Amino acid sequence: MSIIKRLTTLAVTLVLVACGGSGSGFATDPTVDPTDPTVTPVSAVTVLASSPTMQSDNSQSLTISVIVRDENNVAMEDVTVVMSADSGFLTIVNAVTDASGIATATLNNGGDPTNRPITVTADARGVTGSVTVNVVGTSLEMTGPAALSQSDDAVYTVVLTDAAGDGIPGETITVTSDNGNTLSAASLTTDNSGQAQFQMTATAPGADVLTATALGLQAIRNVNVSDDSFALTAPAAGAQIALNTPTTVTLNWSVGGVPQAGQTIGFSSTRGTLSSPTATTDAAGNASVTIQSTNAGGAVIEATNSAGTSTQATVQFIATAPNNIEVQASPFTIGPNDQSAITAIVRDAANNLVTGATVVFELDDVTGGQLSVGSAQTNNQGRASTFYTSSSTTSANNGVRITATVQSDPTITDDVELTVAQRELFISIGTGNTIFEPNSAQYRKEFVVQVSDSQGNGVEGVTVQSGILSDFYYKGYHTYVDPRWVPVYSAAGPCADEDVNRNGVLDPGEDFNNSGRIEAGNIASVVAQSGTGGTFTTDSGGFGIIDVYYPQEFAYWVDVTLTATTSVQGTEFAESSKFRLPGSAEDFSDEDTDPPGNPSPFGQSDTCANTL
């Protein structure tokens, strides 16, 4: 439901909408007996509204005026008027008529964006009148392909907005297919922008009608499912394409096995440049263009014919020419027989993340520590990793050096230094099974951080800094499997957080899905119950309580790492806890009510390369 906006009264000419009638059972002025011959009877009650319509975004507050007259049409002063409304929010300004015979109130929609009539009724000494105001402006729209080939998948987006065009979050949308084509979900919940998405798999040929329903509104999308064979045959789905390399994109179209020659096919891509936006099919039913990109990341290539039939393929543009390397360690200080993750990030001259580069790791360590692997290939995020495990011997400060070198060019190298120190402090992080709801949009989960010495005694007065970062996000939807809603994760699998170097900035080469923002981004935040932000000082038992806050719609869709760090005489010690953001059992147990985040706020498609 939209947040109630500041009410503003429209100063417009009052419009006569309805007149009073006979008594209808509403309470009258308890201090006046209308049968008393000394009391002037009311003859007519007229109710007026300053506008016949009210915007659904709650930006309006209408003036309701009630005019009370006697049998001679003379205004009656000092008559008590009882007013009521069948919805919205009615505020009485003057319940007793003034010298002009008028009592007043104000009316707004009460924060309910549903398009509907609101009837305001007034009663004066047993005589009633009413006026009806229509709440207007809320709309429901659905977008997506108008035509599909049989067995094709497509994502459809439904948007619910109020009169100001603002999205309405948290509303349930039901979707149906007249022909029974397969839908990923029959019930959706709008996200913070008022959007919800579902996927349709074309299984029933013919003209279909998709219908979305919410707040009494319907949005319809006509979809023609053909028995054509309309498919992208090159490049293969999921293909990796080197940057600045023209690559052929081919669409093949046939009907009943007969190639469709001489037909115009439109091409588009979410990343890269096409040699032409259209091509004509040849005698074999093939239409081809070329595509290339100067920046790395995922792309969705789409082909569409004149009837609106479309098909898509996802590819990955990759950088293959290493130019620089950066090595990171987490953590930088470990104890004996402990472990640190070593990550090398390789980029090209344009700062694109390089895929498939072999990185060689070399260890310089007199304490007898070991690396888990001596070389690794960079993934689509330009990362290659190994793990350093310390021995039982401590090192000098920064006494362990790990060097990472690109195998194809030994001049591209970087190193990181670690310290193996005898732990003076030990940090542990733990939590319970209770999830709190500070409001209708957020979850709060408590964690305890415990700092102890080598004897297991809690250490008082230690300053601890905590933080939380997203690691992976997931696409999919929830389905009900008795006794609770469970997530169904798409084939995209875990999508790595795009902030590769953890600087909170969308650097060149990091926008894998071409959205213009970091996914998942910093979804959760951490606040110490006694401290400032995420920083606190341990109490007499060596404890500190921190709260992790996150929007409910991200429950079960984001993996995070919670970290607690402290230092002793310049030596830093850290501990972390990795987990998937949970949801409350109550929100995921009612079969008749969609849980938050259904579908995933990151979409439902089978690739991390788009936002669908």
N, C-alpha and C positions, 0 to 999 in steps of 0.2 A: 504494500500500500504506500502511495506517495506521501511524503512528509507534508503536513499541513502548512501551507504557505501563509504569509502575513495577509490578513484579511483587509480588503479595501472596499469601501462603500462606493457604489456607482451613483453619482448624482445625476439621475436621468428623470425624465418626466414619468410620473406614475401612470401605469397602464391599467385600465379597468379590465380584469380578467374574469371575475366571477362575482355573483351576487349572493346575498344571504338567503336562507330558506327557513323551513320550520325546524324546531328543536330536534336534535338527533342523539340525545343521551349524554352529551358532554356536560361536565360539571358547570354549574352557574355560580354567580356571586353568592357565597354563603351568608353574606350580611344583609341581603335584600330578598324579600319575599315578592316575587313578581305578581302574586295574586292580591297583594295589598293595594286597595283602591287609592292610597295616597302616593303610590309609586307609579311614575309614568312608564307605561309599557314600551318596550323596544319594538319598532315596526320592521326595521331592516338593518342587516349587517352586511356591509360590503368589504371584501378583502382585496387589497391591491398589492402588487409586487412591482419593484422598481425595474424589473426586466422579466420577460416571459421565459428566458433561458439563463442557465448558469454554467460556466465553464467547469469541466471535470477536474481541472488541475487545482481547484480550490483557491483560485486567485480572486474570486469574487465573494463579496458579502452583500446580499440583497437586502433592501429595506422593505419590510412588510408593514403596511398601514391598514388598520381596521377602522372603518367609518361607521359610527352608530347613529341612526336617525329614528325619530318618532314617526307617528302616522302622518304628520304634516311635513315630513322630510326636513325637519329641523334637527340640526346637530345636537346631540345629547352629551352634556358634560358630566364628569364624575361617575361614569358607568364602568364597572369592572368588567374586563374582557379576559376570558380564559382562552389561550391559544395553544395549539399543538401542531406537530408535523409528523408525518408517517415515516420520514427518514431525514437524513441530514442533521444539522445542528441549529436549533432555534434558540435565540437569546432574547428574552423579554426586555425591552427598553422602558416602555411605559405601559403598564397593564390597565391603567385607568385613563379614560378618555379626557382630553383637554377641552378647552373652550370651543375648539373646532370639531369636537366629537370624534377625535382620532386617538387611537392607541397604536403603539409601534413595537416592532421587534426586528431583529436581523436574522438572516438565514444564510448558512453556508452548507456545503455538501458533506460536512462531517468527516472529511478525509477519505470518503468512498468515491473512487473514480468511475464507478459504474454509470453508464448512460441510463437514466431512468426519470420518471416523473416524481416530483415531491409535492404532496398536497398539504397545504397549511390550512387549518380550520380554526375559526374563531367563534366563540359563544358569548353572547351578551344577554343575560336574563332569559335564557331559553331559546333565543333566536340565534341561528348559526349562519355562517357564510364561509366560503372557502376559495382558495386560489391554487392553481397548479403551476409549478415551475419545472421546466424540463432541464435536467443535467445533460449536457452535450459535450462532444469533443473527443471522447475516447475512441481509439480506432485499433483494429487488429489487421495486420497485413502478413501475407506469406509470399516468399520468393523462393525460386528454385527452377530447375530446368522444366520446360514445357513438354519435352519429348525425350524418351529413353528407348534404347534398344533392350530387348529382352535379356535378362540377367545382369544388366548394368545397375550400378549403385549411384545414388545421388543424394546430396545433403540439401535439406530445405530449412529455411530460417523463418521463424514466426516472430513478429515484433508487436508488442502491446504498448501503446503510448497514450498519454493523456492529452488534454486540449493544448498544452504548451509544447507538445512534441517530446516530452520527457518520458523515458522508459518507466514502466510500472513493474517493480520487482516483486518476486515472491508469489505471483499468481499462477494458478494451475491452468494449463492449456491441454485440452484433449484433442487428439488427431485421429482421423479415420481415413481409410481408403475404400471407396465404393466397390472396387473390383477385388479387394482383398490382397493387394500387393503387400509385400512384407515391409512393416515399419519397425524401426529399432525400438520405439517406445510408443505406447498409446496415450501416455500422460506425461506432460512436461511441466517444468517449473521455470518461470522467467528469471533471468539473472539480474544483476544490478542495472543493466541497460535495457531491461524489458524484453530481452531476446531469449529464445529457446530454439534449439535445433534438433532435427531428427533425420534419420537416413531411411530412404526408401530403396528397396531392392525390387527391380522390375521382374515380377514372376507371372503376371497375368496380362497377356496381350490385349490391346484395345484401348478405348478412350476411358480414362479413369478420372475421378474427381477426388482430390485430397481436401479434407475439411478440417480446419482448426477452430476450436470453440473456446472462448474465455469471456467472463464477465457479461454473458448474454450476447456476445458478438460472434460472428462467424467470418472466417476468411477462407476463400476457396481457390484452389489452384487446379486447373485442368491439365492433365498430363496424358499424353498419348504414348502408350507402350507398343512399339512396333516389333514385328518378328524379323526385322532386318538384322543383318550382321554388319554392325557399324563399330569398328574398333581401331584403336591406334596399334599398329603392328611394329612400329619402330619410333623411338628407342623402346627397349623393354622396360616395363614398370620397375622402378627402383634402380635404373641404370645410373652409373656414375659417369659424368661428362666432364672432361678437363676444361678449365677456363680457357676462353678465347679460342675454342675449337669448334668450328661450324659442324653441326651434327644434324643428320637428316631426320625429320619427323614425318611419318607416313600414316595416312588414314586409309583404311580399306572399307568399301561399302558395297554390299551385295544384298539382293532381295531374292529369296528363294533360290539361292545359289547363282543368280545372274548378276554379274558386275554392273554397277550403275555408272556408266560413262558419261562424261560431259556435265557433271554436277559440280556446283561451286561449294567448296568447304571452307568455313571460317576457322582460323586458328588463333589461340591466345595462350599466354603463359604468365604466371605470377612472378616470374623472374627471367631475366635474359631478354635478348632481342631476336625477333623473328625476321627472316628474309622477306616475308610478305604476309599480310594478314589473311590472304585467301589463296586457294589453289583449286584447279579443276581436275576432277578424276579422269584417268585415262581409260583405255579399253579394258584394263584389268580391275577397274574400280578403285585405283590408288590415286591419292592426292598427296603431294609432298611439298614441304618447305624445310628450311634449315633454321637452327636456333643456336645461339652462343651467348655466353655471359661473361662479364668482367668481374663478377663477385661471386663468392662461394655461398652455397646454401641450397635448401630444397626448393623445388619448383613444381607447380601443377600445370601440365599442358592440357589444353582442352580443344577438341574439334567439334564443330557444330554444322549441320546442314541447313538448308533453307526451310525445312519443316520444323526446325527447332530440336531435332534429335541431337544429343551430344554424348560425348564420352571423354574420359579423363585418364591421364597417366601421370604418376609422380616420378620425378627424376632428381638426381643430386648433382649439382655443379660443384666440382672440387678443385682446390688449388693443389698443384703438384710440384711447384718450384720453391723449395725452402729458401728463406733469406735470413731468418733470425730465430733464435730459440730462447725460451725463458724457463728456468727451473724453479719449482716451488717445493717446500717441505711442510708437512703438517703432522705433528708439531715440530718446531725447531729444537726443542729440548725434550729429551726422553730419559727415562731411568734405565738402569741395567736390565737386560732381558726384556726390553720394550721395543716398540715398533713405530716407525714414521713412514707416511705415504709420500713418495717422491713423484712429482708430476712434471713432465716437460711439455711445454706448449710451443708448437712450431707454426710460424707464419711466413707468408711470402712477402715480396717487396711492397705490395699494396695492403698489407696487414690482414689478408685473408688467411683463415686457418687452413693448414695444409693437411690433406688426407693421405695416408699410405706411406708416409716417410718413416724409414727405420731409424730409431734413435738408440745409440749405444750408451749404456751407463757404466761409469768407471768409479770404483770406490778407493779412496785414500784414507785408511783407518788402521791405526796401530793397536786398537783394542780388540780386534778379532771379530768385528761385526760383519754381517753378510747382506747382500742384495738378493731379492727373490728371483729376479731375472736380470740378465746382462744386456738385453736389448728388447725393444718393443716397437710396434708400428703405431703411428698416430691414427686416431679414429676420425670421424667426421667433424669433431670439435677440435681437431689438431692436438689431441692429448695422447701422450704415451706415458705409462706408469710402471713403477717398480716399488718394492717395499724394502726399507732398511730395517734390519733387526739387530739390535745391539747385543753384545756379549754381557758377561757378568762384571766386566771391567769398566770403570768410568773413564772419560776422556778429558783432555784439556778443554778450556772454553773454545768453542768453534773448532774442536780438534778432529772432527770427521768431515771430510769433503767428498761430495758426490758430483761428478762431472757428467753432463749429458752432451752428446755430440751427434749431429746428423751424419749418418754413415756415408751418404753420397757426397758430402762436402765437409771435410773435417775442420774447415775454418769456421763453421757455424757451431758454436759451442758455448756453454754456460755452466756455472756450478753453483752449488748451495752448500752451506756449512751447517753442521749440527753439533749439538753438545750432548754427551751422555753424562748425566750428573746423578750423584747419589740423591735420591729423593728425600728432601726434608719435609715435604708436604705431600699428602695424597688427597686427590679429589675424587669424589664419587657423586653421580647424579642418579636420582631415582624418582619415581612417581607412583601414584595409585591408580585405581580404576574409575575414579569419579571425574566427570566432565561437567563443568558449570556453564550456565547460560546467563551472562551478565545482562543481555538484552536479546531481542528476537533475531538479531542478525549475526551474533558472535558466539563463539565458544571460548572458554577459559579453562586451561588445564594447569594444575599446580605441579611443580617439580621442587624437590629438595636437593640442595647442593651441600655436601658434607666435606669439610676439610679436617684431616687428621694427621697426626705425626706418625713416625715409624712404629710407635707402640700402640697405635690405634686410638690415641686420645684426641678428642676434639680440640681444635686450636681456635681460640677466641681472637677477635680483632684482625682477622686476615681480610684484606680487600680482594674481592672476587668480581671479575667482569664477565658477564654472560652475553651471549649473542645467538642468533638463529638465522640460518640461511637455507634456501631451497636447494635441493639436489636434483630431483626428478619430478616431472609431472606426468599425468596419465589422461588419456581420452577414453570415453565410453559412456555408459549409462547405468542406472540402477534398475534391478528387477526384483520383484518380491518372491522370495523363497522361504516359505513358512519356517520360522516365525519372524523373519525380518527382511528388510531390503538389503541386497548385496550388490556390490559393484561388478559390472561386466566390463572388463578392460578391452579396448580395441587392440587390433594386431599391431598398432603403432608401438606397443610396449612402452616401457618407461622412456620418456623424452627428456634428455639431459637439460638442466637449466642452462639458458643461453649466456649467462654472465660468466664466461670462461675464467677470466682473471679476477673475479670477485671484487670488482671496483664499483659496482652499482651503475655503470655506464654502458650503454649499448655501443660497443666499439665496432669499427668496420670488421666485417667477417663473422660477427656473432649472431646476426639476425637470421637464424637458420630457416624460419618459416616466413620470412619477409613480411612480418606484421608491423614493423616500425617500433616495436617495444620489446622489452625483455620478458620472455616466458621461462619459468613461472614468475620470476621476480620475487621480491621479499613479501611473501604472502603472510607469514606469521611475524609477530613481534614479541619481545620478551620484556617484562617489567618486574623489578624486584619489589617484594611487598614492603621491605624496609630498606630504602636506599633511593638512589637517583637513576632513573632509566633502568638499565640492566646491571648496574653496579651496586654492590652491597658489601657490608662488613659482617663477618660471621659473629654469631652470638656466643654466649658462654659455653654452649655445647659444640661449637664449631659448625653450626648450621646457618643456612640462609634459605628462604623460600622465594621462588620466582614463579611468575605466572606467564604462560604462553597464550597469547590471544591470536585468533584467526577467524576470518569470515566463515560462517557455517557451510557455504556452498563449496568450499575447497576440501571439506572432510573426505578422506579416502582417495583424493586425487593428487596429493602432493607429498613427496618424501622430503624430510628436512633433517638438518643436523643442528642440535643444540650444544653449544660449547660453553664451558666455564674455564676461566683462565686466572691464574694468580702468579706472583713472582716472589722470590726470596733472594735478596742480595744480588739483584740483577738477573737471576736465573728464572726463566719462565716455565711454569708447569700448567698443563691443560688437560682437560678430560672432555669427552663428547658423548652424545647419545643420539643415535640415528633412529628415526621412527616415521611412520606415515600418519599424517594428521587424522585423528579419530573423530567420529561423530557420537552424539549421545544415543544411548539405546532407545530412549523414548521417541526421538525423531525418526528412527529407522525401524519401528516396530508396527506401525499402523498401516495395514494393507490399503486402506481407503485414502490415505494421504501421502502424496509424494514426499520423499525426504528432500532436504536441501541439496542443491547441486545435482539435479537430475534433468538433463544429462550433465556430463562434466562441463565445467565452464571453459575448458580448453577444446571442446568439440568431441566428435565421435568418429572421425575418419581414421583410416588405417595407416596414416603416415604422420610423422612429426613435421612434415614440410609445409603444412598449411594450418590455418586456424579453424578449419571445418570439423 
